[in-house]
Amino acid sequence: MECMATKTYDQYCGIAAALDRVGDRWTLLVLRELSFGECRFTDLRSRLPGIATNLLADRLRSLEEDGLVEQRELPAPAARSVYALTPEGRRVTPVLRALSGFGQAFLPDPVEGAVRPEMVVHGTLAPRLDSRAWPDTSLRVRFALGGSEQWLELEAGRLVRPDTGAPPDLLVAGSAAALMELCRGTARLADLGDRLQVSGSRAARRTFAKVFALVL
């Protein structure tokens, strides 16, 4: 008789214990989307092309059972149910950033219109920050990329929840693909022309370049 597969590696190891919870196919990508913010089921379905509806429901159910994801009811006028990371689930964010940084070397050249703004800001730029190297640095950056608004804020060298009601120190505007080229080092800012503009004080520009290891 064939043994049934179990959802555990049954090893006393932190990596094995983590994979027991997030190692299934699509699970990390579901967590990636929720790390960008709350999502409706239909939002997740559209942002994860290729995943079957029943499989997405199964992955969300497992993540809820493990206490990493929760459902929330938004008040009127939205009045809708969304999925969000729990405080325990947010502990996966540094893991996602590390995996993204590792995977950058395997990506092909970016194609205009095919790069999602949140991917390049949170999945490519944010992982470049070495918080240990900039313990006294604070910076608030607004990104206006392809009609989408994203923010990053550093406080004492660490990424924090951005205060989007406060004015940014720097505005990065243009295309997500152009920002990806800048991050990958295949183009300098001067080469990108109108495709990417960085506006702010000289000090803010220098800080932005230093903490994210960019050549402006």
Summary of the structure (lengths in Angstrom):
residues: 216
radius of gyration: 19.0
end to end distance: 62.8
largest distance: 70.0
contacts: 592
relative contact order: 0.10
helix: 45%
strand: 18%
